[in-house]
Every structure is written in structure tokens, then in C-alpha cells.
Amino acid sequence: MNIIHIDSIDHPGVEIFSTLTEAQLRNKLEPEKGIFIVESPKVIKVAMQAGYEPVALLTESKHIDGDAADIVSQLGNDIPIYTGSRDVLASLTGYKLTRGVLCAMKRPAPPTLAATLEGAQRIVVIDGVVDTTNIGAIFRSAAALGIEAVILTRNSCDPLNRRAVRVSMGSIILVPWTWIDEEDISGLKSLGFKTVAMALTDKSVSLDDPALANEEKLAIIMGTEGDGLPKHTIEEADYTVRIPMAHGVDSLNVAAASAVAFWQLCKRTH
């Protein structure tokens, strides 16, 4: 094992856990060199089981023979394992670590749209959602409630953002996903999907409309909070759908709305 004890935030190699921004981690200029950060032993194990490749581990000393023991045992001698006290690691990352373990992993190349959608009947399209917490929560609901693939427009938040991965509890690793240009959303129809824009309009039908449940393939389009979905996306959709609400409430947080929509529209596939 390549265990490296650190007592300073300036130790060479640990900058990937501290000073690099999300944009630098993603490395848009050289995507093949991009990495992302996974927190907590549970989520790290999920990622490794899914074939994600570790680059480095950062852990409290006590976890090497404790919570991180299974992870450490699977790392080759060329993978550095940086370790130190809880206080040193907190000063390095800026916060107390979740279960005391972080893992930097190689960022995989996004799969093709065809590969992502293979065999899927219920998918979600995330259009312009930039809040990392919402992205993580949508993925978690997608995994739990039967969504088989997630498609994101390129103006949405990166699902492999550290906070998004943490909020999703690793669901971002479990559900197939990829990127799409916003103007290509309507192209999902050529792949057999009926598009469902979640929006409040005069033509919106209720989420529990029987016609929706009878559709073989649905693409549920969720927009950003505030502005919602672009007008042209709504106009081009096969269905515009609203969630029935009480007490005069007109909308839900996009993460909450997605969970409600997934539960109702995935019933056919359960």
C-alpha cells in the first residue's frame, strides 16, 4: 500500500482534494485527464464496483483499518493513499469529511445517446438545472423510482460535481446518463419517446391522466426553477403536464416535483 502521511495542506499531490476548482477537475481542454471526487466509503465502493478507476484516496488515519479497509485493500501500490488527522483533513478540504474518506476517480467519457437509452422506456431530461443539490436529488429519485436513463442539456450542472454526487448517495453512478444539446430534445421523438414537459400552461393535463400511463416510452422534461422550461420546449412537447396541488400552491422545487412525476409515470414499468 502506498500510504502517505500528511500534516500540512501544502503536501504535494493533495491539491486535487482542496485547491482545484470543479472546472479544473473536469478539465474541459483535456477531458481524458478529468477527475471527480467521491465521498464516503459506501459511495466509493459503489463507484469501484461499477468500474470507476481510483486516482488517489484521502482518509483519516483511523479509517485505513476501519471504514476504508475494503477500499484500501483493492488499491494498487501506485495509488497514493493520503492520510492524516481529522483536523488536518478538515483544514485541507474546508469541511469535516463524510465518514472521513474522499476518493479522486478518473472521469469516464460520456456514453452515446443511443447507448444510454438502450432498452429504456422511462427517462428524464434535465433542461438547464444548475443547482448541484437539485441535480443530486433528481438522480437519487430517478434511481429509486424507476427512471432508466437521465439526459442533461449542456447548460445543466455537471452530475459528477462533488456535491451532486454526495446528495445523490451514489445514484449518479447507478443510472445511465449523458449530455444532449437543448435543440435536440425534440429528436427523442424519432427514438419512439413521447415528450412530457412539466409546466403550468392552459393546455397542461394532470399528471395522473390515463393517457400518460398508456404510453410505451416517455421522456419527462424537467426545467430550472424560476424560469422553468423554455417556451419552444413546451410547445414542441407531446404533453404538457402539471402536478395537482392544494391550498393555492402553484409549484414545487424541481427535485420534489421530479420525485412526484417519476412515481406516477413509472408505475407502468414497475
Secondary structure, 3 states (H helix, E strand, C coil): CEEEECCCCCCCCHHHHCCCCHHHHHCCCCHHHCEEEEECHHHHHHHHHCCCCEEEEEEEHHHCCCCCHHHHHHCCCCCEEEEECHHHHHHHHCCCCHHHEEEEEECCCCCCHHHHHCCCCEEEEEECCCCHHHHHHHHHHHHHHCCCEEEEECCCCCCCCHHHHHHHCCHHHHCCEEEECHHHHHHHHHHCCEEEEECCCCCCEECCCHHHHCCCCEEEEEEECCCECCHHHHHHCCEEEECCCCCCCCCCCHHHHHHHHHHHHCHHHC
